Amino acid sequence: MTPRPARVVPRIDADAESPLAALARPRGRPLHVAILSDFVRVSYANGAVFQTRFLQQALVRAGHRVTIVGPHDPDAAPGDVAADTICLPSVPVRSYPGLHMPLPLARWVFDPARWSFDLVFGQTTSLLLELGVWLRRVKGIPLLSVHTTLLEAAYDSLLPTEWSHPLVHAGARLFLEPPYLRLYTGLYNGGDALIVLCDGLARTWRLHGVTVPIHVVPRAVSPEIFDRPLGADPYPPRRGPRLLCAGRLVHEKSQDRVLAIFARHVLPRRPDATLTLVGDGPAAGEWRRLAADLGVADSVRFAGEQAQWRMRDWYGHADAFLHASLTETYGNVLGEALWNGLPVVAFADGMGASYQIRDGVNGILVPPGRTAAERAEADRAFGGAVVELLARPELGHGVGQRAAMLQRERSAPHAVEAKLAATFAAAIERARRARRAPAGVAAAFPHFRRWLLGNGAVWLAGRLRSDEDTLARRPGHPQLGG
């Protein structure tokens, strides 16, 4: 095959002072920030977990104090959990090994004096957020809520595999989504701002009645990991173009669609191409069987979950990145691939991919289709775009170079920290101006009741899954290894 032009990506200044440091000036002292998180350690590759770690480290480097508030994790090893962490009573979610539901089942949780912070950052998709809303009411502590996950992305993760049917999803949308949207609209309006990852989510929550300020803040990419010199080639000896798809192997990530496109629309025209899936998850066995059923098992490699520091080499030695998910509100792997100057083909989802990719500029977007016929045509167009990128190295090179430059403007740590600092300052000022009369301790009851019932329902839904649907418990994601 024609040699690909060397991929050269720009470097950024990693030594610039963090904009978060300026937050200390109005008070004359550093802030004490609480981060509400559904994880107290990195148990598997998860964008929200990585970004919690990023924010924690950025705030500490800027001189602030950070307390993580999340569920007790009985599988955590010594050193996995930061010293300044408050672990709440929890129960494991069977369908998501490594995920535990935090519950208000200890008397000390209800003591307002136990919680003393300058700001609460709600990086949680569970009803742990009720704790932040309660503290906003009782003590006037500014609350920044974060929304990162579409509800529809959770159906296949929580329900048994045999329930994965369009009618089940339609029923869930009809009966679950309206009360879910009302509940979270109220929670977000009980804080001082909502942070989302893309413009599509901002528009969605405005339509659903969120009235507090909404800020679009992308996720950061670590230059320490992704700007390091390219390391050893992790792929087998080159025999043709290498296509990469990375992410947790679950239904909502749509790796089955990537496999079908590769088998039907790429491999027939490029029989020397290979597809590598990096990641692990409950659907791993199903995707392996699908590759065999499609007759492409010899051209597809399942590389498993990789340490984050190794991902630089997986992106850097690939020829194109394929992304078929329609439920990503951002997509960390998508941002990382763009940062590394890897040409990307994705579906125009109106959310994360559409926010990060400008079609024909820093990647290729394909309309995903709605009906079966439209989806089949979309798959052909997606495969055709991949084949064209492989046939025209100069096209892929230009797209990749623009991708690397634009992604640095969006996701460089300093740029993300500047957005976060502005959002923190605005939320603190909004809470100061509100001057609400503090609510009594009795105000805890409705918040903690919803917290208990909501997170308890997620735990019960996870119990419906059989052992075959889930992964074995693991010690944790190897992202800090190396």
Solvent accessible surface area in square Angstrom, and as a share of the most:
residue,aa,sasa,rsa
1,M,116,0.52
2,T,89,0.52
3,P,115,0.72
4,R,84,0.31
5,P,49,0.31
6,A,81,0.63
7,R,48,0.17
8,V,99,0.57
9,V,14,0.08
10,P,49,0.31
11,R,133,0.49
12,I,50,0.25
13,D,99,0.51
14,A,63,0.49
15,D,132,0.68
16,A,46,0.35
17,E,121,0.54
18,S,23,0.15
19,P,31,0.19
20,L,0,0.00
21,A,24,0.19
22,A,39,0.31
23,L,17,0.09
24,A,22,0.17
25,R,171,0.62
26,P,119,0.75
27,R,101,0.37
28,G,67,0.65
29,R,108,0.39
30,P,68,0.43
31,L,2,0.01
32,H,29,0.13
33,V,0,0.00
34,A,0,0.00
35,I,0,0.00
36,L,1,0.01
37,S,3,0.02
38,D,11,0.06
39,F,24,0.10
40,V,15,0.09
41,R,8,0.03
42,V,14,0.08
43,S,5,0.03
44,Y,4,0.02
45,A,37,0.29
46,N,36,0.18
47,G,18,0.17
48,A,25,0.19
49,V,10,0.06
50,F,26,0.11
51,Q,20,0.09
52,T,10,0.06
53,R,53,0.19
54,F,33,0.14
55,L,4,0.02
56,Q,28,0.12
57,Q,82,0.36
58,A,0,0.00
59,L,0,0.00
60,V,84,0.48
61,R,162,0.59
62,A,17,0.13
63,G,43,0.42
64,H,8,0.04
65,R,133,0.49
66,V,8,0.04
67,T,2,0.01
68,I,9,0.05
69,V,0,0.00
70,G,0,0.00
71,P,3,0.02
72,H,92,0.41
73,D,12,0.06
74,P,82,0.51
75,D,37,0.19
76,A,29,0.23
77,A,53,0.41
78,P,139,0.88
79,G,80,0.77
80,D,51,0.26
81,V,44,0.25
82,A,44,0.34
83,A,114,0.89
84,D,48,0.25
85,T,26,0.15
86,I,22,0.11
87,C,49,0.29
88,L,1,0.01
89,P,37,0.23
90,S,30,0.19
91,V,36,0.20
92,P,71,0.45
93,V,2,0.01
94,R,72,0.26
95,S,0,0.00
96,Y,31,0.12
97,P,15,0.09
98,G,13,0.12
99,L,24,0.12
100,H,8,0.04
101,M,7,0.03
102,P,0,0.00
103,L,9,0.04
104,P,8,0.05
105,L,107,0.53
106,A,21,0.16
107,R,220,0.80
108,W,86,0.30
109,V,0,0.00
110,F,73,0.31
111,D,64,0.33
112,P,24,0.15
113,A,84,0.65
114,R,105,0.38
115,W,0,0.00
116,S,77,0.49
117,F,24,0.10
118,D,14,0.07
119,L,0,0.00
120,V,1,0.00
121,F,7,0.03
122,G,0,0.00
123,Q,17,0.08
124,T,7,0.04
125,T,70,0.41
126,S,9,0.06
127,L,12,0.06
128,L,0,0.00
129,L,2,0.01
130,E,0,0.00
131,L,0,0.00
132,G,1,0.01
133,V,7,0.04
134,W,0,0.00
135,L,1,0.01
136,R,4,0.02
137,R,96,0.35
138,V,14,0.08
139,K,79,0.33
140,G,35,0.34
141,I,11,0.05
142,P,11,0.07
143,L,0,0.00
144,L,0,0.00
145,S,0,0.00
146,V,7,0.04
147,H,11,0.05
148,T,13,0.08
149,T,54,0.32
150,L,27,0.14
151,L,41,0.20
152,E,81,0.36
153,A,10,0.08
154,A,25,0.20
155,Y,9,0.03
156,D,24,0.12
157,S,8,0.05
158,L,36,0.18
159,L,34,0.17
160,P,4,0.03
161,T,57,0.33
162,E,136,0.61
163,W,109,0.38
164,S,50,0.32
165,H,90,0.40
166,P,99,0.62
167,L,134,0.67
168,V,51,0.29
169,H,39,0.17
170,A,43,0.34
171,G,25,0.24
172,A,10,0.08
173,R,109,0.40
174,L,121,0.60
175,F,148,0.61
176,L,99,0.49
177,E,38,0.17
178,P,53,0.33
179,P,58,0.37
180,Y,45,0.17
181,L,39,0.19
182,R,163,0.60
183,L,51,0.25
184,Y,12,0.05
185,T,16,0.09
186,G,43,0.42
187,L,4,0.02
188,Y,3,0.01
189,N,42,0.22
190,G,16,0.15
191,G,0,0.00
192,D,1,0.00
193,A,1,0.01
194,L,0,0.00
195,I,5,0.03
196,V,0,0.00
197,L,7,0.04
198,C,0,0.00
199,D,67,0.35
200,G,6,0.06
201,L,1,0.01
202,A,18,0.14
203,R,145,0.53
204,T,40,0.23
205,W,3,0.01
206,R,109,0.40
207,L,156,0.77
208,H,76,0.34
209,G,35,0.33
210,V,3,0.02
211,T,108,0.63
212,V,2,0.01
213,P,55,0.34
214,I,31,0.16
215,H,49,0.22
216,V,38,0.22
217,V,7,0.04
218,P,3,0.02
219,R,25,0.09
220,A,11,0.09
221,V,9,0.05
222,S,35,0.23
223,P,12,0.07
224,E,126,0.56
225,I,32,0.16
226,F,2,0.01
227,D,17,0.09
228,R,58,0.21
229,P,109,0.69
230,L,77,0.39
231,G,27,0.26
232,A,82,0.64
233,D,64,0.33
234,P,20,0.12
235,Y,15,0.06
236,P,76,0.48
237,P,130,0.82
238,R,108,0.40
239,R,137,0.50
240,G,2,0.02
241,P,0,0.00
242,R,11,0.04
243,L,0,0.00
244,L,0,0.00
245,C,8,0.05
246,A,8,0.06
247,G,17,0.17
248,R,19,0.07
249,L,4,0.02
250,V,6,0.03
251,H,50,0.22
252,E,23,0.11
253,K,52,0.22
254,S,22,0.14
255,Q,2,0.01
256,D,51,0.27
257,R,14,0.05
258,V,0,0.00
259,L,0,0.00
260,A,14,0.11
261,I,0,0.00
262,F,0,0.00
263,A,16,0.12
264,R,146,0.53
265,H,38,0.17
266,V,0,0.00
267,L,28,0.14
268,P,88,0.55
269,R,147,0.54
270,R,44,0.16
271,P,94,0.59
272,D,45,0.24
273,A,0,0.00
274,T,33,0.19
275,L,0,0.00
276,T,4,0.02
277,L,1,0.00
278,V,6,0.04
279,G,9,0.09
280,D,36,0.19
281,G,0,0.00
282,P,33,0.20
283,A,3,0.02
284,A,16,0.13
285,G,32,0.31
286,E,58,0.26
287,W,4,0.01
288,R,127,0.46
289,R,153,0.56
290,L,47,0.24
291,A,1,0.01
292,A,59,0.46
293,D,120,0.62
294,L,45,0.22
295,G,65,0.62
296,V,6,0.04
297,A,52,0.40
298,D,139,0.72
299,S,12,0.08
300,V,15,0.09
301,R,91,0.33
302,F,32,0.13
303,A,20,0.15
304,G,23,0.23
305,E,37,0.16
306,Q,37,0.17
307,A,12,0.09
308,Q,24,0.10
309,W,85,0.30
310,R,64,0.23
311,M,15,0.07
312,R,21,0.08
313,D,5,0.02
314,W,6,0.02
315,Y,0,0.00
316,G,6,0.06
317,H,34,0.15
318,A,0,0.00
319,D,14,0.07
320,A,0,0.00
321,F,0,0.00
322,L,0,0.00
323,H,11,0.05
324,A,2,0.02
325,S,2,0.01
326,L,56,0.28
327,T,23,0.13
328,E,23,0.10
329,T,5,0.03
330,Y,3,0.01
331,G,3,0.03
332,N,25,0.13
333,V,31,0.18
334,L,0,0.00
335,G,1,0.01
336,E,13,0.06
337,A,0,0.00
338,L,0,0.00
339,W,0,0.00
340,N,0,0.00
341,G,1,0.01
342,L,0,0.00
343,P,6,0.04
344,V,0,0.00
345,V,0,0.00
346,A,0,0.00
347,F,0,0.00
348,A,35,0.27
349,D,25,0.13
350,G,39,0.38
351,M,28,0.12
352,G,0,0.00
353,A,0,0.00
354,S,40,0.26
355,Y,49,0.19
356,Q,0,0.00
357,I,4,0.02
358,R,135,0.49
359,D,89,0.46
360,G,48,0.46
361,V,43,0.25
362,N,0,0.00
363,G,0,0.00
364,I,29,0.15
365,L,28,0.14
366,V,9,0.05
367,P,100,0.63
368,P,28,0.18
369,G,20,0.20
370,R,224,0.82
371,T,78,0.45
372,A,85,0.66
373,A,77,0.60
374,E,85,0.38
375,R,98,0.36
376,A,44,0.34
377,E,93,0.42
378,A,6,0.05
379,D,18,0.09
380,R,122,0.45
381,A,47,0.36
382,F,0,0.00
383,G,0,0.00
384,G,21,0.20
385,A,13,0.10
386,V,0,0.00
387,V,12,0.07
388,E,76,0.34
389,L,8,0.04
390,L,16,0.08
391,A,66,0.51
392,R,104,0.38
393,P,31,0.19
394,E,105,0.47
395,L,44,0.22
396,G,7,0.06
397,H,59,0.26
398,G,20,0.19
399,V,2,0.01
400,G,1,0.01
401,Q,55,0.24
402,R,101,0.37
403,A,0,0.00
404,A,0,0.00
405,M,112,0.50
406,L,36,0.18
407,Q,0,0.00
408,R,13,0.05
409,E,117,0.52
410,R,46,0.17
411,S,0,0.00
412,A,10,0.08
413,P,22,0.14
414,H,79,0.35
415,A,31,0.24
416,V,2,0.01
417,E,8,0.03
418,A,43,0.34
419,K,91,0.38
420,L,10,0.05
421,A,11,0.08
422,A,65,0.50
423,T,3,0.02
424,F,0,0.00
425,A,48,0.37
426,A,49,0.38
427,A,1,0.00
428,I,31,0.16
429,E,60,0.27
430,R,64,0.24
431,A,11,0.08
432,R,130,0.47
433,R,145,0.53
434,A,42,0.32
435,R,184,0.67
436,R,110,0.40
437,A,90,0.70
438,P,99,0.62
439,A,26,0.20
440,G,50,0.48
441,V,89,0.51
442,A,89,0.69
443,A,15,0.11
444,A,6,0.04
445,F,134,0.56
446,P,41,0.26
447,H,7,0.03
448,F,8,0.03
449,R,110,0.40
450,R,78,0.28
451,W,0,0.00
452,L,68,0.34
453,L,118,0.59
454,G,23,0.22
455,N,2,0.01
456,G,17,0.16
457,A,57,0.44
458,V,43,0.25
459,W,77,0.27
460,L,105,0.52
461,A,21,0.17
462,G,0,0.00
463,R,121,0.44
464,L,95,0.47
465,R,13,0.05
466,S,51,0.33
467,D,96,0.50
468,E,148,0.66
469,D,18,0.10
470,T,29,0.17
471,L,38,0.19
472,A,83,0.65
473,R,171,0.62
474,R,64,0.23
475,P,113,0.71
476,G,24,0.23
477,H,19,0.09
478,P,62,0.39
479,Q,11,0.05
480,L,127,0.63
481,G,37,0.36
482,G,104,1.00
